Amino acid sequence: MIQVAKNAGFCFGVDRAVSATYEQLKESEKKLFTLGEIIHNEQVIADLEKKGVSVIENLKDVNPVTDKVIIRAHGVSKQIYDELEARNIEYLDCTCPYVKKIHNIVHEKFLDGYHIVVIGKSQHPEVIGINGWCENTATILYDEEKCLQDLKKYDKMAIVAQTTIDKVKFYKIIKILKNYCNEIQIFDTICSATSKRQDEAEKIAKESDVMIVVGGKDSSNSKELYLKCKHLCPQTYLIQTADQLAGKERFSGKKIGITAGASTPAYIIKEVLNIMSEEKNISNGEENFADILEQYLNSSIHTGQVIKGTVDRVSATEVNVNIPGYKGVGVISLDNLTDDPQVKANDLLNVGDEIEAFVIKTNDVEGIVQLSKKRVDSMKNIEKIKEAFETQEILTGKVVEINKGGLSALVNHVKVFVPNSLATERYTEDISFLMGTEVSLKIIDFNEQRRRAVGSIKAVLMEKKKEQQEKFWADAEVGKAYSGVVKSLTNFGAFVDLGGVDGLIHITELSWGRIKHPSEIVNVGDIVDVYIKDLDTENKKISLGFKKAEDNPWLKVQNEMKVGDVINVKVVRLVPFGAFAEVIPFVDGLIHISQISDKRIAKPADVLTIGEQVDAKIIELDIEKQKISLSIRALIEEGKAAEAAVPSEEVAAEEVKSEETTVEPVAEETTDAE
């Protein structure tokens, strides 16, 4: 009997890189080069070279105009990226996401002052690339016994692992390093696929008489698999192709285990099984190899089929699906996962999730199955869209696309088209502001054959508006206060949305003072407190009040000023018959031309200028008519009168002197004796 490891063959990163390279052969017009071998498999490399993909070890001979470089799954150093950018060389980065994560960790920790330690093989391309993200200063450790003599003491270290390293080896070295540094940060960056492949291979090896490991001679993980299996099953063989089985001893009647390294494509494993079947390496009556082969590759999978599987890998742009009973890899690209451009694959799915997917395309050679989850989601939910069309139920969706004719909203995983004319309440050419928003809509047309739905956002908005209008008019009355949103401005006022109903604040109601345009007081989008000043229920017109009585500046004038008061005012306007001066904000008084000076003047500008501050006397105050008359002349005349009433200093001094020198005559006294 034979047992084939489920986790044998291409890993996620290698599969992704190889698939992308074959796609480039179809799409790119430039000459293709891989920087180093894209995969440690001679057959795949030979096939790619035959189709025009050459392997290079450096960039010196690359022509930026005619050539394109593919970076393999192992990744490269930062210096390579810098050179590609500096020389403007077009490139496709196929670095495995797990390796890219290590690059980011190493670069970040290196900049933070950590010494980098990589547990792996120093000559492995992946490790060389990792070292290039810390300026090639990392310590590379692989042999536990030698690690102490190779390691210097550092204040702080950050430790990462080659993705294909043995986990037991990794933690043995970690145990040693923990006693060798004050501050240590450990990042277990071993790929889970590697661990699964090794664990499963060991389990099968224990149960097998013969173990066959299919993999490239230069593949690190294939060699690791071979050594682990050899330890448990002495009769273990490492082969690159099915042809190498020739000359081996017969396996009839023995338990056979088969696994494959991460660089082994499905078709080579298929060839191994075919060779065994042809040579009849099992005795009669035992399991038929053709059945094993069919079970292994699940040839029943076909385009248009809906399969169930488990999410095995998730990156930002694609998902790998493990299909039970199928050896190949199920791949869901981001555009086959969702129509929402703002969502990444790892936002929607996690490793271990069970999903259903639609088979778009199969590839027996590479064992890759292109899947679509959104097709299944759409198939499941199209009935809900049909039902909503029949019942006119309001649905909610997210706008994921804007085009010339309208927009597309994702409703229950189904794209619903909304024409431009039905996207807003009032037609507008630019509806880009709706991109990414949640909208409510009704299905107004549904074509079951074409699985096409047309929706209307306007229908929902109008229905909602009608409900709001009915409620408003049922409750509206003069004097009732509302909070509304300024919807539009005109020369004569501002229209305010009160909730499905518009009211007008006339320009005279916006301010106690004179304004030229409503924009001096309010802007579109402002939330304002208003009250109903007048209602015309027949014509559905509403006049709104905005000014508050307590803010009336004439109340301040009435309470704080009276005729005869002298106030300081600012000249704001000159007219032929006088000058207007600001008494307080929004209240102006008139200084008649006859009250500007005590002399006759031809025009107010002969004496006053706009902006000038002057003192004036209130000579008339009419609160009811909102009029104030002011006089500068009155103050001038009062000043002159006061001067006339007070003697000058010279006159006063003369009067005092005169009083001091005047002597009254005194009569002489006589006596009786004379």
Long-range contacts (C-beta under 8 A, 24 or more apart in sequence): 1-255, 1-256, 1-282, 1-286, 1-287, 2-255, 2-256, 2-257, 2-258, 2-273, 2-276, 2-282, 2-287, 2-289, 2-292, 3-204, 3-207, 3-208, 3-255, 3-256, 3-257, 3-258, 4-257, 4-258, 4-259, 4-269, 4-273, 4-292, 4-296, 4-327, 5-197, 5-200, 5-201, 5-204, 5-257, 5-258, 5-259, 5-260, 6-200, 6-322, 6-327, 7-193, 7-196, 7-197, 7-200, 7-259, 8-197, 8-214, 8-258, 8-259, 8-260, 8-264, 8-269, 8-327, 9-260, 9-262, 9-264, 9-265, 9-266, 9-269, 9-327, 9-367, 10-262, 10-263, 10-264, 10-265, 10-266, 10-329, 10-366, 10-367, 11-96, 11-191, 11-193, 11-194, 11-197, 11-262, 12-96, 12-97, 12-98, 12-193, 12-312, 12-313, 12-320, 12-329, 13-73, 13-95, 13-96, 13-97, 13-98, 13-99, 13-163, 13-191, 13-262, 14-39, 14-73, 14-96, 14-262, 14-263, 15-320, 15-329, 15-331, 15-366, 15-368, 16-73, 16-94, 16-96, 16-318, 17-70, 17-72, 17-73, 17-94, 17-96, 18-44, 18-265, 18-366, 19-331, 19-366, 19-368, 20-70, 20-92, 20-94, 21-48, 21-53, 21-70, 21-94, 22-48, 22-366, 24-53, 24-68, 24-70, 24-92, 25-51, 25-52, 25-53, 28-68, 30-66, 30-67, 30-68, 30-90, 31-66, 31-67, 31-68, 32-67, 32-68, 32-70, 33-62, 33-67, 33-68, 33-69, 33-70, 34-69, 34-70, 34-72, 35-59, 35-69, 35-70, 35-71, 35-72, 35-76, 35-80, 36-72, 36-74, 36-125, 37-72, 38-70, 38-72, 38-73, 38-94, 39-72, 39-73, 39-216, 39-263, 40-215, 40-216, 40-218, 40-219, 40-220, 40-222, 40-261, 40-263, 41-215, 41-216, 41-219, 41-240, 41-263, 41-264, 41-265, 41-268, 42-216, 42-217, 42-240, 43-240, 43-241, 43-265, 43-268, 44-263, 44-265, 59-83, 59-84, 59-87, 59-89, 62-87, 62-89, 64-88, 64-89, 64-90, 68-92, 70-94, 71-95, 72-125, 73-99, 74-99, 74-124, 74-125, 74-126, 74-129, 75-99, 75-100, 75-102, 75-103, 75-125, 75-126, 75-129, 75-130, 76-129, 76-132, 77-128, 77-129, 77-131, 77-132, 77-133, 77-136, 78-103, 78-107, 78-132, 78-133, 79-132, 80-132, 95-129, 96-163, 96-191, 97-315, 97-316, 98-163, 98-189, 98-191, 99-126, 99-129, 99-130, 99-163, 101-189, 102-130, 102-160, 102-163, 102-187, 102-189, 103-129, 103-130, 103-133, 105-158, 105-160, 105-187, 105-189, 106-130, 106-133, 106-134, 106-138, 106-158, 106-160, 107-133, 107-134, 109-134, 109-158, 109-185, 110-134, 110-135, 110-137, 110-158, 113-156, 114-156, 114-157, 114-158, 114-185, 115-139, 115-154, 115-156, 115-157, 115-158, 116-157, 116-158, 116-159, 116-160, 117-141, 117-151, 117-157, 117-158, 117-159, 117-160, 117-177, 118-159, 118-160, 118-161, 118-162, 119-159, 119-160, 119-161, 119-162, 119-165, 119-169, 119-170, 119-173, 119-174, 120-161, 120-162, 120-165, 121-162, 121-220, 124-162, 124-220, 126-162, 126-163, 126-164, 127-162, 130-160, 130-162, 141-173, 142-169, 144-169, 144-172, 144-173, 144-176, 147-173, 147-176, 147-177, 148-176, 148-180, 151-177, 151-180, 153-180, 153-181, 154-181, 155-181, 155-182, 155-183, 156-181, 156-182, 156-183, 156-184, 156-185, 157-181, 157-183, 157-184, 157-185, 158-184, 158-185, 158-187, 159-184, 159-185, 159-186, 159-187, 160-187, 160-189, 161-187, 161-188, 161-189, 161-190, 162-189, 162-190, 162-220, 163-189, 163-190, 163-191, 163-194, 164-190, 164-191, 164-194, 164-220, 164-221, 164-224, 164-262, 165-190, 165-194, 166-198, 166-224, 167-195, 193-262, 193-312, 193-313, 194-221, 194-262, 197-221, 197-225, 197-259, 197-261, 197-262, 198-224, 198-225, 198-228, 200-259, 201-225, 201-228, 201-229, 201-257, 201-259, 202-228, 202-229, 202-232, 204-229, 204-257, 204-258, 204-259, 205-229, 205-232, 205-233, 205-236, 205-257, 206-232, 206-233, 207-255, 207-257, 208-233, 208-254, 208-255, 208-256, 208-257, 209-233, 209-235, 209-254, 209-255, 209-256, 210-235, 210-236, 210-237, 210-251, 210-254, 210-255, 210-256, 210-257, 211-235, 211-236, 211-237, 211-256, 211-257, 211-258, 211-259, 212-236, 212-237, 212-239, 212-245, 212-256, 212-257, 212-258, 212-259, 212-272, 213-237, 213-238, 213-239, 213-259, 213-260, 213-261, 214-239, 214-240, 214-258, 214-259, 214-260, 214-261, 214-264, 214-268, 214-269, 214-272, 215-240, 215-260, 215-261, 215-263, 215-264, 216-240, 216-261, 216-263, 216-264, 219-261, 219-262, 219-263, 221-261, 221-262, 221-263, 222-260, 222-261, 222-262, 222-263, 222-264, 225-259, 225-261, 229-257, 229-259, 233-257, 239-272, 240-268, 241-268, 241-271, 242-268, 242-271, 242-272, 242-274, 242-275, 243-275, 245-272, 245-275, 245-276, 245-279, 246-275, 250-279, 250-281, 251-276, 251-281, 251-282, 252-280, 252-281, 252-282, 252-283, 253-282, 253-283, 253-286, 265-365, 265-366, 265-367, 266-297, 266-327, 266-328, 266-365, 266-366, 266-367, 267-364, 267-365, 267-366, 267-367, 269-296, 269-327, 270-296, 270-297, 295-325, 296-327, 297-326, 297-327, 297-328, 297-364, 297-367, 298-323, 298-325, 298-326, 298-327, 298-328, 299-364, 301-326, 301-359, 301-362, 301-369, 302-359, 302-362, 303-359, 303-360, 303-361, 303-362, 304-358, 304-359, 305-358, 305-359, 306-356, 306-357, 306-358, 306-359, 306-376, 306-379, 307-356, 307-357, 307-359, 307-369, 307-371, 308-354, 308-355, 308-356, 309-354, 309-355, 309-357, 309-371, 310-352, 310-353, 310-354, 310-355, 311-349, 311-350, 311-351, 311-352, 311-353, 311-354, 311-355, 312-351, 313-351, 314-345, 314-346, 314-349, 314-350, 314-351, 315-345, 315-346, 316-344, 316-345, 316-346, 317-344, 317-345, 318-345, 319-345, 319-349, 319-373, 321-355, 321-357, 321-371, 323-369, 326-369, 327-367, 328-362, 328-363, 328-366, 328-367, 328-368, 328-369, 329-367, 329-368, 329-369, 330-357, 330-369, 330-371, 331-368, 331-369, 331-370, 331-371, 332-357, 332-371, 332-372, 332-373, 333-370, 336-360, 336-370, 336-371, 336-372, 336-373, 336-374, 336-375, 337-372, 337-373, 337-374, 338-373, 338-374, 338-410, 339-374, 339-400, 339-401, 339-408, 339-410, 339-415, 340-398, 340-400, 340-410, 341-400, 341-401, 342-400, 342-436, 374-413, 377-412, 377-413, 377-414, 378-413, 378-414, 378-415, 378-451, 380-413, 381-412, 381-413, 381-414, 382-414, 382-451, 384-412, 384-414, 385-411, 385-412, 385-414, 385-416, 385-443, 385-446, 385-453, 386-446, 386-448, 388-442, 388-443, 389-443, 389-444, 389-445, 389-446, 389-453, 392-442, 392-443, 393-442, 394-440, 394-441, 394-442, 394-460, 395-440, 395-441, 395-442, 395-443, 395-455, 396-438, 396-439, 396-440, 396-441, 397-438, 397-439, 397-441, 397-455, 398-436, 398-437, 398-438, 398-439, 399-434, 399-435, 399-436, 399-437, 399-439, 400-436, 402-431, 402-432, 402-434, 402-435, 406-431, 407-431, 407-434, 407-435, 409-439, 409-441, 409-455, 411-441, 411-453, 411-455, 414-453, 415-453, 416-441, 416-443, 416-453, 416-454, 416-455, 417-452, 417-453, 417-454, 417-455, 418-454, 418-455, 418-456, 418-457, 419-454, 421-458, 422-455, 422-456, 422-457, 422-458, 422-459, 423-457, 423-458, 424-457, 424-458, 424-461, 425-458, 425-461, 425-462, 425-465, 464-500, 465-500, 466-500, 467-500, 468-499, 468-500, 468-501, 469-500, 469-501, 471-500, 472-498, 472-499, 472-500, 472-501, 473-501, 473-537, 473-540, 476-532, 476-535, 476-542, 477-532, 477-535, 478-532, 478-533, 478-534, 478-535, 479-531, 479-532, 480-531, 480-532, 481-529, 481-530, 481-531, 482-529, 482-530, 482-531, 482-532, 483-527, 483-528, 483-529, 483-530, 484-527, 484-528, 484-530, 484-544, 485-525, 485-526, 485-527, 485-528, 486-522, 486-523, 486-524, 486-525, 486-526, 486-527, 486-528, 487-524, 488-524, 489-517, 489-518, 489-519, 489-522, 489-523, 489-524, 490-518, 491-517, 493-518, 494-518, 494-521, 494-522, 496-528, 496-530, 496-544, 498-530, 498-542, 501-540, 501-542, 502-542, 503-530, 503-532, 503-542, 503-543, 503-544, 504-541, 504-542, 504-543, 504-544, 505-530, 505-544, 505-545, 505-546, 506-543, 509-533, 509-544, 509-545, 509-546, 509-547, 510-546, 510-547, 511-547, 511-586, 512-547, 512-551, 512-552, 512-553, 512-554, 512-586, 513-553, 513-585, 513-586, 513-587, 553-584, 553-585, 553-586, 553-587, 554-587, 554-623, 554-626, 556-584, 556-587, 557-583, 557-584, 557-587, 557-621, 557-623, 557-628, 558-623, 561-618, 561-621, 562-618, 562-621, 563-618, 563-619, 563-620, 563-621, 564-617, 564-618, 565-617, 565-618, 566-615, 566-616, 566-617, 566-618, 566-635, 567-615, 567-616, 567-617, 567-618, 567-630, 568-613, 568-614, 568-615, 569-613, 569-614, 569-615, 569-616, 569-630, 570-611, 570-612, 570-613, 571-608, 571-609, 571-610, 571-611, 571-612, 571-613, 571-614, 572-610, 572-611, 573-610, 574-603, 574-604, 574-605, 574-608, 574-610, 575-604, 576-603, 576-604, 578-604, 579-604, 579-608, 581-614, 581-616, 581-630, 583-628, 583-630, 587-626, 587-628, 588-628, 589-616, 589-618, 589-628, 589-629, 589-630, 590-627, 590-628, 590-629, 590-630, 591-616, 591-629, 591-630, 591-631, 591-632, 592-629, 592-631, 594-633, 595-619, 595-629, 595-630, 595-631, 595-632, 595-633, 595-634, 596-632, 596-633, 597-632, 597-633, 597-636, 598-633, 598-636, 598-637, 598-640
